[in-house]
Amino acid sequence: MKPWQIKLGDWQRILFGDAPPEFMLEVVLRTLAVYLCMLLVVRWLGKRMSGQLTLTEMAVMLTLGAIVSVPMQTPDRGISQGILILVCALLFQRGTSYWGSKDEKFEKLSQGKLSLMVKDGVMDIGEMEKARISRQQLYAELRSHNIRQLGEVERVYLEAGGFFSTFKFSEPRPGMLIFPEKDCVWSEQEVKKQDSLKTCRSCGFTTAKAIDTCTNCKANDWTYALMIS
């Protein structure tokens, strides 16, 4: 459109663009047709598409959003092209899932793999950096599982789908508090300081030995280990 064709009071252009008002009814029909086709495609993609998504599933969802816009709104494009692309996206996703089930290497390449974030109450800082997970993100996840200090945690995995799997010890061990220190949630009777144990503030490594540098993460910032009753 030429600049001189743009006028502030041109309500026909502002409301309907270059298409006639009758095209609004066609938009409704196009949207209905494409929407029904997309529902079928998402249904055929499987239940995973409505839950936590893997990398390939997220890519398909973003692709679906880009596909449906043009055939629903553009008057000079038919809906058959959009439906064809929807079917292609379905076939690509099904093919990727099938190939991944047959080839473990391809599955890890296309879907990603899990990462071990916490082992026996100690954070793996290297794995967290690779996965771009901060300490505060991990603490928030643990707090959502009613975990108050790292000594309660046996394992935390970051799954390929981007969600966490958390496993607790049957009997908690002394560890580092993951609540803000200024937030006095518990009384002194509930929080028991372990004077004989030190915990690394960087990774949660707990030791009774008198060392300056953490053997797990090489930091030198220590605090007392805690038990919460």
MDAnalysis code that builds the backbone (N, CA, C; Angstrom):
import MDAnalysis as mda
import numpy as np

u = mda.Universe.empty(687, n_residues=229, atom_resindex=np.repeat(np.arange(229), 3), trajectory=True)
u.add_TopologyAttr("name", ["N", "CA", "C"] * 229)
u.add_TopologyAttr("resid", np.arange(1, 230))
u.add_TopologyAttr("resname", ["MET", "LYS", "PRO", "TRP", "GLN", "ILE", "LYS", "LEU", "GLY", "ASP", "TRP", "GLN", "ARG", "ILE", "LEU", "PHE", "GLY", "ASP", "ALA", "PRO", "PRO", "GLU", "PHE", "MET", "LEU", "GLU", "VAL", "VAL", "LEU", "ARG", "THR", "LEU", "ALA", "VAL", "TYR", "LEU", "CYS", "MET", "LEU", "LEU", "VAL", "VAL", "ARG", "TRP", "LEU", "GLY", "LYS", "ARG", "MET", "SER", "GLY", "GLN", "LEU", "THR", "LEU", "THR", "GLU", "MET", "ALA", "VAL", "MET", "LEU", "THR", "LEU", "GLY", "ALA", "ILE", "VAL", "SER", "VAL", "PRO", "MET", "GLN", "THR", "PRO", "ASP", "ARG", "GLY", "ILE", "SER", "GLN", "GLY", "ILE", "LEU", "ILE", "LEU", "VAL", "CYS", "ALA", "LEU", "LEU", "PHE", "GLN", "ARG", "GLY", "THR", "SER", "TYR", "TRP", "GLY", "SER", "LYS", "ASP", "GLU", "LYS", "PHE", "GLU", "LYS", "LEU", "SER", "GLN", "GLY", "LYS", "LEU", "SER", "LEU", "MET", "VAL", "LYS", "ASP", "GLY", "VAL", "MET", "ASP", "ILE", "GLY", "GLU", "MET", "GLU", "LYS", "ALA", "ARG", "ILE", "SER", "ARG", "GLN", "GLN", "LEU", "TYR", "ALA", "GLU", "LEU", "ARG", "SER", "HIS", "ASN", "ILE", "ARG", "GLN", "LEU", "GLY", "GLU", "VAL", "GLU", "ARG", "VAL", "TYR", "LEU", "GLU", "ALA", "GLY", "GLY", "PHE", "PHE", "SER", "THR", "PHE", "LYS", "PHE", "SER", "GLU", "PRO", "ARG", "PRO", "GLY", "MET", "LEU", "ILE", "PHE", "PRO", "GLU", "LYS", "ASP", "CYS", "VAL", "TRP", "SER", "GLU", "GLN", "GLU", "VAL", "LYS", "LYS", "GLN", "ASP", "SER", "LEU", "LYS", "THR", "CYS", "ARG", "SER", "CYS", "GLY", "PHE", "THR", "THR", "ALA", "LYS", "ALA", "ILE", "ASP", "THR", "CYS", "THR", "ASN", "CYS", "LYS", "ALA", "ASN", "ASP", "TRP", "THR", "TYR", "ALA", "LEU", "MET", "ILE", "SER"])
u.atoms.positions = np.array([
    [0.849, -1.191, 0.000],
    [0.000, 0.000, 0.000],
    [0.887, 1.244, 0.000],
    [0.528, 2.199, -0.847],
    [1.282, 3.436, -0.949],
    [0.987, 4.335, 0.255],
    [1.963, 5.154, 0.654],
    [1.737, 6.029, 1.807],
    [0.543, 6.958, 1.636],
    [0.330, 7.445, 0.406],
    [-0.768, 8.382, 0.199],
    [-2.142, 7.708, 0.301],
    [-2.162, 6.380, 0.268],
    [-3.428, 5.655, 0.386],
    [-3.863, 5.472, 1.846],
    [-2.965, 5.755, 2.779],
    [-3.271, 5.575, 4.202],
    [-3.898, 6.853, 4.745],
    [-5.145, 6.754, 5.178],
    [-5.882, 7.889, 5.737],
    [-6.453, 7.483, 7.094],
    [-6.349, 8.386, 8.059],
    [-6.758, 8.081, 9.414],
    [-8.248, 7.764, 9.518],
    [-9.064, 8.422, 8.712],
    [-10.502, 8.208, 8.800],
    [-11.038, 7.134, 7.873],
    [-10.163, 6.351, 7.258],
    [-10.599, 5.298, 6.328],
    [-10.972, 4.055, 7.134],
    [-12.211, 4.029, 7.679],
    [-12.656, 2.941, 8.539],
    [-12.811, 1.617, 7.787],
    [-13.095, 1.694, 6.479],
    [-13.171, 0.468, 5.674],
    [-11.830, -0.252, 5.697],
    [-10.744, 0.505, 5.492],
    [-9.403, -0.095, 5.507],
    [-9.013, -0.534, 6.914],
    [-9.316, 0.299, 7.930],
    [-8.924, -0.013, 9.306],
    [-9.615, -1.286, 9.800],
    [-10.894, -1.423, 9.497],
    [-11.659, -2.562, 10.022],
    [-11.521, -3.821, 9.176],
    [-11.517, -3.664, 7.860],
    [-11.557, -4.842, 6.983],
    [-10.343, -4.996, 6.084],
    [-9.427, -3.998, 6.080],
    [-8.283, -4.078, 5.183],
    [-8.724, -3.897, 3.744],
    [-8.069, -4.619, 2.811],
    [-8.423, -4.542, 1.400],
    [-9.580, -5.461, 1.043],
    [-9.936, -6.374, 1.933],
    [-11.009, -7.328, 1.645],
    [-12.373, -6.673, 1.890],
    [-13.390, -7.080, 1.156],
    [-14.743, -6.563, 1.397],
    [-15.291, -7.092, 2.719],
    [-16.294, -6.407, 3.287],
    [-16.859, -6.865, 4.570],
    [-17.377, -8.290, 4.518],
    [-17.827, -8.741, 3.330],
    [-18.354, -10.106, 3.221],
    [-17.293, -11.160, 3.538],
    [-16.020, -10.760, 3.440],
    [-14.949, -11.718, 3.700],
    [-14.933, -12.155, 5.164],
    [-15.531, -11.358, 6.061],
    [-15.581, -11.724, 7.479],
    [-16.315, -13.050, 7.680],
    [-17.391, -13.252, 6.911],
    [-18.102, -14.529, 6.994],
    [-17.222, -15.667, 6.495],
    [-16.465, -15.400, 5.460],
    [-15.551, -16.427, 4.934],
    [-14.460, -16.747, 5.950],
    [-14.010, -15.722, 6.700],
    [-13.006, -15.956, 7.746],
    [-13.549, -16.928, 8.792],
    [-14.826, -16.762, 9.152],
    [-15.441, -17.671, 10.127],
    [-15.434, -19.099, 9.602],
    [-15.824, -19.277, 8.342],
    [-15.861, -20.616, 7.745],
    [-14.453, -21.203, 7.621],
    [-13.479, -20.377, 7.202],
    [-12.098, -20.842, 7.097],
    [-11.563, -21.263, 8.475],
    [-11.834, -20.420, 9.472],
    [-11.348, -20.718, 10.821],
    [-11.936, -22.026, 11.338],
    [-13.222, -22.222, 11.104],
    [-13.878, -23.449, 11.548],
    [-13.247, -24.671, 10.890],
    [-13.018, -24.600, 9.578],
    [-12.441, -25.736, 8.852],
    [-11.023, -26.049, 9.322],
    [-10.178, -24.994, 9.425],
    [-8.793, -25.201, 9.837],
    [-8.727, -25.645, 11.298],
    [-9.592, -25.088, 12.133],
    [-9.613, -25.450, 13.558],
    [-9.959, -26.927, 13.741],
    [-10.949, -27.404, 13.014],
    [-11.317, -28.818, 13.120],
    [-10.179, -29.712, 12.646],
    [-9.522, -29.317, 11.558],
    [-8.385, -30.105, 11.064],
    [-7.242, -30.105, 12.077],
    [-6.992, -28.954, 12.713],
    [-5.909, -28.880, 13.699],
    [-6.223, -29.738, 14.916],
    [-7.495, -29.766, 15.339],
    [-7.883, -30.628, 16.450],
    [-7.593, -32.095, 16.135],
    [-7.905, -32.502, 14.913],
    [-7.642, -33.884, 14.514],
    [-6.146, -34.177, 14.500],
    [-5.363, -33.232, 13.966],
    [-3.914, -33.437, 13.900],
    [-3.322, -33.540, 15.295],
    [-3.711, -32.622, 16.202],
    [-3.199, -32.662, 17.571],
    [-3.626, -33.949, 18.270],
    [-4.852, -34.386, 17.988],
    [-5.341, -35.651, 18.571],
    [-4.500, -36.820, 18.080],
    [-4.166, -36.828, 16.817],
    [-3.352, -37.923, 16.254],
    [-1.903, -37.856, 16.719],
    [-1.447, -36.654, 17.108],
    [-0.077, -36.534, 17.599],
    [0.097, -37.214, 18.944],
    [-0.998, -37.418, 19.677],
    [-0.920, -38.165, 20.927],
    [-1.157, -37.305, 22.147],
    [-1.324, -37.971, 23.292],
    [-1.637, -37.294, 24.542],
    [-0.499, -36.416, 25.037],
    [0.721, -36.713, 24.632],
    [1.866, -35.938, 25.088],
    [1.774, -34.472, 24.679],
    [1.063, -34.194, 23.579],
    [0.994, -32.829, 23.095],
    [0.229, -31.922, 24.049],
    [-0.592, -32.487, 24.920],
    [-1.325, -31.675, 25.883],
    [-0.661, -31.672, 27.246],
    [0.518, -32.318, 27.373],
    [1.233, -32.348, 28.642],
    [2.573, -31.658, 28.504],
    [3.573, -32.146, 29.264],
    [4.904, -31.597, 29.151],
    [5.474, -31.955, 27.790],
    [6.102, -30.993, 27.118],
    [6.531, -31.173, 25.740],
    [8.022, -31.452, 25.651],
    [8.394, -32.315, 24.715],
    [9.794, -32.500, 24.369],
    [10.183, -31.432, 23.357],
    [11.452, -31.432, 22.946],
    [11.920, -30.428, 21.992],
    [11.182, -30.523, 20.665],
    [11.026, -31.734, 20.135],
    [10.353, -31.879, 18.843],
    [8.874, -31.535, 18.946],
    [8.252, -31.870, 20.074],
    [6.835, -31.546, 20.248],
    [6.623, -30.047, 20.362],
    [7.544, -29.371, 21.033],
    [7.456, -27.918, 21.114],
    [7.621, -27.295, 19.728],
    [8.548, -27.837, 18.933],
    [8.745, -27.324, 17.574],
    [7.482, -27.499, 16.741],
    [6.811, -28.651, 16.896],
    [5.577, -28.887, 16.145],
    [4.483, -27.917, 16.589],
    [4.364, -27.672, 17.889],
    [3.339, -26.761, 18.375],
    [3.545, -25.351, 17.830],
    [4.809, -24.888, 17.806],
    [5.087, -23.570, 17.247],
    [4.795, -23.536, 15.748],
    [5.099, -24.645, 15.081],
    [4.821, -24.726, 13.645],
    [3.329, -24.677, 13.372],
    [2.542, -25.362, 14.192],
    [1.092, -25.360, 14.001],
    [0.528, -23.946, 14.103],
    [1.053, -23.177, 15.053],
    [0.580, -21.806, 15.201],
    [0.863, -20.967, 13.967],
    [2.037, -21.173, 13.357],
    [2.370, -20.421, 12.148],
    [1.561, -20.897, 10.943],
    [1.223, -22.186, 10.912],
    [0.512, -22.752, 9.762],
    [-0.907, -22.219, 9.665],
    [-1.616, -22.160, 10.772],
    [-3.058, -21.916, 10.715],
    [-3.416, -20.467, 10.445],
    [-2.484, -19.549, 10.652],
    [-2.827, -18.129, 10.516],
    [-3.186, -17.745, 9.087],
    [-2.325, -18.100, 8.139],
    [-2.523, -17.652, 6.750],
    [-3.796, -18.198, 6.119],
    [-4.065, -19.512, 6.152],
    [-5.281, -19.996, 5.499],
    [-6.573, -19.497, 6.138],
    [-6.517, -19.039, 7.384],
    [-7.725, -18.536, 8.030],
    [-8.010, -17.082, 7.668],
    [-6.956, -16.281, 7.407],
    [-7.143, -14.846, 7.300],
    [-6.836, -14.246, 5.934],
    [-6.056, -14.916, 5.120],
    [-5.622, -14.321, 3.852],
    [-6.594, -14.681, 2.731],
    [-7.231, -13.690, 2.103],
    [-8.261, -13.991, 1.107],
    [-7.741, -14.621, -0.172],
    [-6.472, -14.369, -0.527],
    [-5.962, -14.904, -1.792],
    [-5.298, -16.266, -1.620],
    [-5.428, -16.877, -0.460],
    [-4.880, -18.210, -0.219],
    [-6.005, -19.160, 0.154],
    [-5.986, -20.340, -0.437],
    [-6.973, -21.355, -0.107],
    [-6.593, -22.108, 1.161],
    [-7.562, -22.830, 1.725],
    [-7.287, -23.561, 2.960],
    [-6.619, -24.903, 2.706],
    [-6.641, -25.366, 1.459],
    [-6.062, -26.689, 1.174],
    [-4.565, -26.717, 1.440],
    [-3.866, -25.589, 1.174],
    [-2.423, -25.551, 1.436],
    [-2.142, -25.670, 2.930],
    [-2.929, -24.962, 3.756],
    [-2.738, -25.043, 5.196],
    [-3.004, -26.439, 5.726],
    [-4.064, -27.090, 5.210],
    [-4.377, -28.444, 5.648],
    [-3.268, -29.407, 5.247],
    [-2.700, -29.228, 4.042],
    [-1.599, -30.071, 3.593],
    [-0.388, -29.927, 4.516],
    [-0.085, -28.683, 4.918],
    [1.060, -28.462, 5.802],
    [0.805, -29.069, 7.177],
    [-0.447, -28.999, 7.648],
    [-0.791, -29.643, 8.918],
    [-0.538, -31.148, 8.855],
    [-0.927, -31.751, 7.753],
    [-0.714, -33.190, 7.582],
    [0.785, -33.502, 7.539],
    [1.556, -32.639, 6.861],
    [3.012, -32.842, 6.804],
    [3.630, -32.752, 8.196],
    [3.171, -31.780, 8.994],
    [3.683, -31.656, 10.362],
    [3.364, -32.904, 11.170],
    [2.162, -33.462, 10.962],
    [1.783, -34.703, 11.638],
    [2.710, -35.845, 11.242],
    [2.977, -35.982, 9.941],
    [3.826, -37.066, 9.458],
    [5.264, -36.906, 9.962],
    [5.766, -35.663, 9.984],
    [7.126, -35.432, 10.479],
    [7.245, -35.831, 11.948],
    [6.248, -35.432, 12.765],
    [6.295, -35.752, 14.184],
    [6.189, -37.247, 14.421],
    [5.257, -37.892, 13.711],
    [5.115, -39.344, 13.849],
    [6.389, -40.060, 13.407],
    [6.982, -39.579, 12.309],
    [8.214, -40.199, 11.822],
    [9.365, -40.040, 12.793],
    [9.490, -38.844, 13.388],
    [10.542, -38.596, 14.373],
    [10.365, -39.483, 15.604],
    [9.120, -39.608, 16.071],
    [8.852, -40.451, 17.245],
    [9.147, -41.919, 16.949],
    [8.764, -42.376, 15.757],
    [9.003, -43.776, 15.393],
    [10.495, -44.058, 15.284],
    [11.231, -43.165, 14.622],
    [12.668, -43.344, 14.454],
    [13.359, -43.324, 15.812],
    [12.898, -42.415, 16.706],
    [13.491, -42.344, 18.032],
    [13.272, -43.612, 18.835],
    [12.121, -44.268, 18.633],
    [11.854, -45.516, 19.360],
    [12.719, -46.663, 18.854],
    [13.230, -46.547, 17.647],
    [14.068, -47.596, 17.065],
    [15.564, -47.338, 17.245],
    [15.942, -46.062, 17.412],
    [17.353, -45.704, 17.475],
    [17.589, -44.802, 18.679],
    [18.298, -45.306, 19.680],
    [18.513, -44.555, 20.910],
    [19.338, -43.299, 20.674],
    [20.334, -43.372, 19.791],
    [21.166, -42.203, 19.505],
    [20.328, -41.087, 18.877],
    [19.456, -41.439, 17.953],
    [18.604, -40.437, 17.334],
    [17.614, -39.863, 18.345],
    [17.144, -40.708, 19.249],
    [16.217, -40.236, 20.281],
    [16.873, -39.174, 21.161],
    [18.126, -39.419, 21.582],
    [18.833, -38.445, 22.404],
    [19.120, -37.175, 21.614],
    [19.410, -37.335, 20.313],
    [19.700, -36.172, 19.480],
    [18.460, -35.301, 19.288],
    [17.319, -35.915, 19.064],
    [16.101, -35.169, 18.759],
    [15.318, -34.761, 19.997],
    [15.343, -35.595, 21.033],
    [14.537, -35.327, 22.218],
    [15.344, -34.720, 23.363],
    [16.674, -34.848, 23.316],
    [17.485, -34.440, 24.451],
    [17.622, -35.574, 25.452],
    [18.347, -35.350, 26.516],
    [18.534, -36.378, 27.540],
    [18.435, -35.741, 28.920],
    [18.213, -36.586, 29.917],
    [18.056, -36.064, 31.273],
    [19.409, -35.642, 31.838],
    [19.353, -34.752, 32.837],
    [20.557, -34.288, 33.526],
    [20.366, -34.486, 35.021],
    [21.417, -34.916, 35.693],
    [21.378, -35.113, 37.140],
    [21.748, -33.801, 37.818],
    [20.783, -33.185, 38.494],
    [20.996, -31.892, 39.125],
    [21.508, -32.016, 40.563],
    [20.959, -32.990, 41.315],
    [21.339, -33.182, 42.718],
    [21.567, -34.666, 42.961],
    [22.674, -34.995, 43.632],
    [22.980, -36.373, 43.986],
    [23.367, -36.420, 45.457],
    [22.601, -37.177, 46.233],
    [22.865, -37.349, 47.665],
    [23.021, -36.010, 48.384],
    [22.109, -35.090, 48.102],
    [22.090, -33.814, 48.800],
    [23.094, -32.796, 48.317],
    [23.784, -33.070, 47.209],
    [24.815, -32.169, 46.688],
    [24.474, -31.794, 45.252],
    [24.498, -30.503, 44.956],
    [24.208, -30.039, 43.603],
    [25.394, -30.276, 42.677],
    [25.090, -30.694, 41.443],
    [26.119, -30.825, 40.412],
    [26.153, -29.512, 39.641],
    [27.048, -28.623, 40.043],
    [27.088, -27.278, 39.474],
    [27.400, -27.317, 37.978],
    [28.269, -28.245, 37.564],
    [28.614, -28.362, 36.144],
    [27.406, -28.709, 35.285],
    [26.603, -29.683, 35.731],
    [25.405, -30.077, 34.988],
    [24.365, -28.962, 34.997],
    [24.273, -28.240, 36.104],
    [23.327, -27.131, 36.174],
    [23.703, -26.027, 35.199],
    [24.995, -25.774, 35.060],
    [25.438, -24.759, 34.111],
    [25.176, -25.193, 32.670],
    [25.401, -26.474, 32.384],
    [25.116, -26.975, 31.039],
    [23.630, -26.860, 30.700],
    [22.793, -27.143, 31.681],
    [21.345, -27.086, 31.466],
    [20.781, -25.680, 31.652],
    [21.663, -24.724, 32.046],
    [21.265, -23.330, 32.285],
    [20.156, -23.249, 33.345],
    [20.368, -23.991, 34.426],
    [19.462, -23.962, 35.573],
    [20.177, -23.271, 36.731],
    [19.583, -22.207, 37.254],
    [20.203, -21.482, 38.360],
    [19.865, -22.155, 39.691],
    [20.585, -21.788, 40.714],
    [20.310, -22.326, 42.042],
    [18.911, -21.955, 42.499],
    [18.509, -20.719, 42.241],
    [17.190, -20.280, 42.691],
    [16.071, -21.038, 41.973],
    [16.269, -21.372, 40.705],
    [15.280, -22.191, 39.994],
    [15.163, -23.571, 40.633],
    [16.321, -24.147, 40.973],
    [16.317, -25.468, 41.607],
    [15.694, -25.394, 42.999],
    [16.050, -24.369, 43.774],
    [15.475, -24.226, 45.107],
    [13.953, -24.080, 45.031],
    [13.480, -23.302, 44.061],
    [12.029, -23.116, 43.921],
    [11.334, -24.440, 43.643],
    [11.963, -25.272, 42.805],
    [11.383, -26.581, 42.500],
    [11.357, -27.454, 43.747],
    [12.429, -27.447, 44.519],
    [12.487, -28.262, 45.734],
    [11.480, -27.774, 46.769],
    [11.365, -26.465, 46.915],
    [10.399, -25.930, 47.883],
    [8.965, -26.303, 47.507],
    [8.705, -26.412, 46.208],
    [7.363, -26.811, 45.776],
    [7.050, -28.251, 46.171],
    [8.090, -29.052, 46.494],
    [7.907, -30.420, 46.968],
    [8.043, -30.505, 48.490],
    [7.932, -29.352, 49.154],
    [7.995, -29.275, 50.618],
    [9.346, -29.735, 51.154],
    [10.397, -29.472, 50.393],
    [11.762, -29.786, 50.817],
    [12.385, -28.513, 51.370],
    [12.990, -28.618, 52.545],
    [13.472, -27.434, 53.228],
    [14.993, -27.307, 53.254],
    [15.681, -28.431, 53.144],
    [17.141, -28.388, 53.080],
    [17.644, -29.529, 52.213],
    [18.836, -29.330, 51.630],
    [19.334, -30.264, 50.612],
    [19.569, -31.669, 51.148],
    [19.773, -31.811, 52.441],
    [20.000, -33.134, 53.001],
    [18.804, -34.057, 52.869],
    [17.641, -33.522, 52.545],
    [16.455, -34.360, 52.339],
    [16.422, -34.999, 50.956],
    [17.285, -34.519, 50.039],
    [17.178, -34.884, 48.618],
    [18.160, -35.986, 48.257],
    [17.634, -37.065, 47.710],
    [18.502, -38.136, 47.206],
    [18.902, -37.888, 45.756],
    [17.922, -37.576, 44.907],
    [18.184, -37.299, 43.497],
    [17.202, -36.247, 42.977],
    [17.714, -35.398, 42.085],
    [16.860, -34.514, 41.285],
    [17.329, -34.616, 39.842],
    [16.419, -35.014, 38.955],
    [16.726, -35.117, 37.531],
    [15.984, -34.025, 36.770],
    [16.653, -33.400, 35.832],
    [15.985, -32.538, 34.861],
    [15.717, -33.398, 33.639],
    [14.446, -33.727, 33.414],
    [14.085, -34.640, 32.337],
    [14.214, -33.960, 30.972],
    [14.227, -34.778, 29.918],
    [14.350, -34.246, 28.565],
    [13.198, -33.307, 28.226],
    [12.039, -33.517, 28.854],
    [10.878, -32.667, 28.601],
    [10.924, -31.344, 29.334],
    [11.974, -31.100, 30.147],
    [12.121, -29.827, 30.825],
    [11.522, -29.778, 32.216],
    [10.983, -30.878, 32.716],
    [10.435, -30.897, 34.065],
    [11.366, -31.687, 34.988],
    [11.187, -31.475, 36.306],
    [12.054, -32.087, 37.302],
    [11.412, -33.342, 37.890],
    [12.249, -34.340, 38.169],
    [11.844, -35.512, 38.940],
    [12.659, -35.500, 40.224],
    [11.974, -35.507, 41.359],
    [12.628, -35.352, 42.655],
    [12.388, -36.579, 43.524],
    [13.461, -37.084, 44.150],
    [13.380, -38.240, 45.039],
    [14.013, -37.869, 46.380],
    [13.305, -38.185, 47.461],
    [13.759, -37.824, 48.803],
    [14.306, -39.045, 49.536],
    [15.244, -38.797, 50.450],
    [15.707, -39.845, 51.345],
    [14.576, -40.239, 52.288],
    [14.549, -41.505, 52.677],
    [13.567, -41.926, 53.680],
    [13.870, -41.297, 55.036],
    [15.163, -41.082, 55.313],
    [15.599, -40.408, 56.524],
    [16.479, -39.230, 56.129],
    [16.045, -37.998, 56.415],
    [16.826, -36.823, 56.012],
    [18.210, -36.798, 56.648],
    [19.137, -36.160, 55.932],
    [20.485, -35.960, 56.434],
    [20.698, -34.461, 56.693],
    [21.716, -34.103, 57.444],
    [22.024, -32.675, 57.598],
    [22.407, -32.076, 56.246],
    [22.016, -30.833, 56.023],
    [22.337, -30.192, 54.760],
    [22.112, -28.695, 54.814],
    [22.176, -28.075, 53.636],
    [22.065, -26.621, 53.536],
    [20.609, -26.198, 53.404],
    [20.224, -25.190, 54.163],
    [18.875, -24.652, 54.111],
    [18.644, -24.005, 52.749],
    [17.486, -24.279, 52.118],
    [17.197, -23.689, 50.818],
    [16.123, -22.608, 50.909],
    [15.771, -22.220, 52.120],
    [14.884, -21.076, 52.331],
    [15.742, -19.833, 52.566],
    [15.215, -18.660, 52.264],
    [15.982, -17.429, 52.546],
    [16.346, -17.342, 54.023],
    [17.590, -16.994, 54.297],
    [18.062, -16.958, 55.677],
    [17.299, -15.935, 56.516],
    [16.827, -14.853, 55.884],
    [16.115, -13.822, 56.630],
    [14.667, -14.221, 56.936],
    [14.210, -15.291, 56.312],
    [12.832, -15.737, 56.524],
    [12.814, -16.723, 57.687],
    [12.484, -16.265, 58.854],
    [12.495, -17.110, 60.055],
    [11.214, -17.941, 60.106],
    [11.199, -19.025, 59.376],
    [10.005, -19.854, 59.290],
    [9.881, -20.762, 60.500],
    [11.017, -21.214, 61.055],
    [10.989, -22.204, 62.125],
    [11.645, -21.663, 63.384],
    [11.272, -22.247, 64.461],
    [11.850, -21.869, 65.746],
    [13.196, -22.560, 65.932],
    [13.926, -22.170, 66.986],
    [15.222, -22.787, 67.258],
    [15.073, -24.254, 67.635],
    [13.902, -24.645, 68.160],
    [13.682, -26.043, 68.504],
    [13.529, -26.901, 67.241],
    [13.032, -26.290, 66.164],
    [12.824, -27.043, 64.925],
    [14.097, -27.118, 64.092],
    [14.878, -26.050, 64.089],
    [16.111, -26.007, 63.307],
    [17.293, -26.330, 64.229],
    [17.978, -27.407, 63.923],
    [19.099, -27.840, 64.753],
    [20.401, -27.672, 63.981],
    [21.249, -26.795, 64.470],
    [22.540, -26.558, 63.834],
    [23.490, -27.698, 64.169],
    [24.134, -28.239, 63.144],
    [25.093, -29.329, 63.339],
    [26.500, -28.725, 63.435],
    [26.925, -28.465, 64.658],
    [28.200, -27.757, 64.852],
    [29.395, -28.529, 64.313],
    [29.267, -29.849, 64.211],
    [30.404, -30.650, 63.753],
    [30.456, -30.794, 62.232],
    [29.437, -30.267, 61.535],
    [29.371, -30.413, 60.078],
    [29.317, -29.045, 59.402],
    [30.071, -28.910, 58.319],
    [30.040, -27.695, 57.522],
    [29.447, -28.012, 56.140],
    [28.720, -27.050, 55.606],
    [28.087, -27.216, 54.293],
    [28.535, -26.099, 53.358],
    [28.907, -26.475, 52.157],
    [29.299, -25.494, 51.142],
    [28.064, -24.730, 50.676],
    [28.110, -23.402, 50.740],
    [26.979, -22.588, 50.308],
    [26.770, -22.653, 48.792],
    [27.807, -23.004, 48.055],
    [27.710, -23.027, 46.599],
    [27.011, -24.263, 46.073],
    [27.315, -25.456, 46.648],
    [26.777, -26.693, 46.085],
    [26.066, -27.581, 47.098],
    [26.204, -27.286, 48.410],
    [25.546, -28.113, 49.414],
    [26.376, -29.276, 49.908],
    [27.633, -29.393, 49.470],
    [28.507, -30.476, 49.932],
    [28.734, -30.332, 51.441],
    [28.518, -31.420, 52.171],
    [28.611, -31.401, 53.635],
    [29.757, -32.294, 54.095],
    [30.549, -31.790, 55.020],
    [31.704, -32.540, 55.481],
    [31.993, -32.213, 56.947],
    [32.644, -33.157, 57.621],
    [33.086, -32.938, 59.001],
    [34.560, -32.569, 59.045],
    [35.239, -32.622, 57.902],
    [36.666, -32.326, 57.851],
    [36.892, -30.819, 57.806],
    [38.016, -30.400, 58.361],
    [38.385, -28.985, 58.364],
    [39.106, -28.662, 57.051],
    [38.362, -28.277, 56.030],
    [38.940, -27.937, 54.736],
    [38.498, -26.534, 54.346],
    [39.329, -25.852, 53.572],
    [39.017, -24.492, 53.133],
    [38.291, -24.465, 51.789],
    [38.666, -25.392, 50.898],
    [38.099, -25.403, 49.548],
    [37.215, -26.629, 49.358],
    [36.025, -26.414, 48.863],
    [35.086, -27.521, 48.627],
    [35.641, -28.461, 47.574],
    [35.676, -29.746, 47.880],
    [36.203, -30.725, 46.933],
    [35.246, -30.980, 45.772],
    [33.994, -30.528, 45.902],
    [33.007, -30.762, 44.846],
    [32.954, -29.626, 43.833],
    [32.956, -28.369, 44.319],
    [32.797, -27.235, 43.392],
    [33.927, -26.217, 43.473],
    [34.899, -26.444, 44.357],
    [36.082, -25.593, 44.508],
    [35.773, -24.224, 45.116],
    [34.589, -24.058, 45.685],
    [34.269, -22.803, 46.363],
    [34.825, -22.825, 47.782],
    [34.850, -21.671, 48.429],
    [35.361, -21.611, 49.806],
    [34.432, -20.795, 50.699],
    [33.144, -20.978, 50.499],
    [32.141, -20.289, 51.299],
    [31.337, -21.344, 52.056],
    [31.471, -21.358, 53.384],
    [30.904, -22.430, 54.190],
    [29.884, -21.904, 55.190],
    [28.979, -22.770, 55.579],
    [28.034, -22.502, 56.653],
    [27.820, -23.791, 57.431],
    [27.092, -23.715, 58.536],
    [26.832, -24.922, 59.316],
    [25.684, -25.727, 58.669],
    [25.837, -27.032, 58.696],
    [24.749, -27.905, 58.230],
    [23.587, -27.848, 59.212],
    [22.386, -28.044, 58.683],
    [21.185, -27.931, 59.498],
    [20.325, -29.180, 59.372],
    [19.615, -29.478, 60.436],
    [18.554, -30.481, 60.439],
    [17.278, -29.799, 60.875],
    [16.178, -30.065, 60.156],
    [14.904, -29.451, 60.501],
    [13.954, -30.550, 60.933],
    [13.473, -30.465, 62.139],
    [12.583, -31.497, 62.677],
    [11.131, -31.168, 62.358],
])
